[in-house]
């Protein structure tokens, strides 16, 4: 997880993006739809930063560390499990 903490203003800005499921001071959860778009665009050869910007994200607000770590995580999950690997399953695995 990134060390960058979001301000209240940044949280409001991020939460208006249709590809954000939730956002807090410490983290952001992207929609499964955005992850699918991201992988599709990566396979076309688009750059990580450009994909985030084309989908309405301000990469300066997110921080490039967070952007690149999300990219790395999603590419690994997709390679291992295909499109199913990108699903957010946290709600299904509650204790």
PLY file of the C-alpha trace (Angstrom):
ply
format ascii 1.0
element vertex 95
property float x
property float y
property float z
element edge 94
property int vertex1
property int vertex2
end_header
0.00 0.00 0.00
1.12 3.50 -0.81
2.28 5.83 1.93
0.37 8.72 0.34
-2.60 9.80 2.43
-5.58 11.29 0.61
-7.00 14.61 1.81
-10.76 15.15 2.16
-10.69 17.16 -1.08
-8.89 14.34 -2.92
-11.33 11.76 -1.52
-14.27 13.79 -2.84
-12.58 14.17 -6.23
-11.76 10.46 -6.51
-15.19 9.31 -5.32
-16.85 11.10 -8.26
-15.02 8.82 -10.73
-17.33 6.04 -11.97
-14.45 3.54 -11.77
-13.99 4.00 -8.00
-15.82 1.56 -5.78
-14.65 3.20 -2.54
-11.95 5.52 -1.28
-10.59 6.39 2.16
-7.64 8.39 3.44
-5.36 5.37 3.04
-6.66 3.49 0.04
-8.78 3.24 -3.05
-10.82 0.33 -4.42
-11.34 0.30 -8.16
-14.33 -1.28 -9.89
-13.95 -4.62 -11.64
-14.99 -2.80 -14.83
-11.96 -0.51 -14.58
-9.63 -3.47 -14.04
-11.02 -5.12 -17.19
-10.55 -1.91 -19.17
-7.04 -1.58 -17.78
-6.00 -5.10 -18.85
-7.58 -4.67 -22.31
-5.73 -1.41 -22.86
-2.43 -2.83 -21.55
-2.73 -5.69 -24.04
-3.11 -3.07 -26.79
0.21 -1.59 -25.65
-1.09 1.52 -23.88
0.94 2.96 -21.03
-0.24 2.52 -17.44
-0.32 6.24 -16.72
-2.27 6.98 -19.92
-4.91 4.35 -19.12
-5.54 5.85 -15.69
-5.71 9.37 -17.15
-8.04 8.30 -20.00
-10.40 6.87 -17.38
-10.56 10.19 -15.54
-7.97 9.68 -12.80
-5.54 12.40 -11.76
-2.33 10.39 -11.38
-0.78 13.21 -9.34
-3.53 12.73 -6.74
-3.23 8.93 -6.80
0.54 8.94 -6.76
2.59 7.00 -9.29
3.62 4.37 -6.72
-0.04 3.47 -6.19
-0.70 3.46 -9.97
2.24 1.18 -10.76
1.60 -1.20 -7.87
-2.05 -1.60 -8.96
-0.86 -2.28 -12.51
1.62 -4.90 -11.33
-0.97 -6.57 -9.07
-3.66 -6.73 -11.78
-1.30 -8.01 -14.48
-0.12 -10.78 -12.15
-3.69 -11.73 -11.15
-4.79 -11.74 -14.80
-1.84 -13.87 -15.87
-2.53 -16.42 -13.12
-6.36 -16.59 -13.24
-7.59 -14.70 -16.28
-10.41 -12.20 -15.99
-11.73 -13.96 -12.84
-8.48 -13.04 -11.08
-9.39 -9.35 -11.30
-12.62 -9.68 -9.29
-12.80 -8.09 -5.86
-13.90 -11.03 -3.71
-13.44 -9.47 -0.26
-17.20 -9.25 0.41
-17.58 -12.93 -0.40
-14.86 -13.96 2.05
-16.00 -12.19 5.21
-15.19 -13.99 8.42
0 1
1 2
2 3
3 4
4 5
5 6
6 7
7 8
8 9
9 10
10 11
11 12
12 13
13 14
14 15
15 16
16 17
17 18
18 19
19 20
20 21
21 22
22 23
23 24
24 25
25 26
26 27
27 28
28 29
29 30
30 31
31 32
32 33
33 34
34 35
35 36
36 37
37 38
38 39
39 40
40 41
41 42
42 43
43 44
44 45
45 46
46 47
47 48
48 49
49 50
50 51
51 52
52 53
53 54
54 55
55 56
56 57
57 58
58 59
59 60
60 61
61 62
62 63
63 64
64 65
65 66
66 67
67 68
68 69
69 70
70 71
71 72
72 73
73 74
74 75
75 76
76 77
77 78
78 79
79 80
80 81
81 82
82 83
83 84
84 85
85 86
86 87
87 88
88 89
89 90
90 91
91 92
92 93
93 94
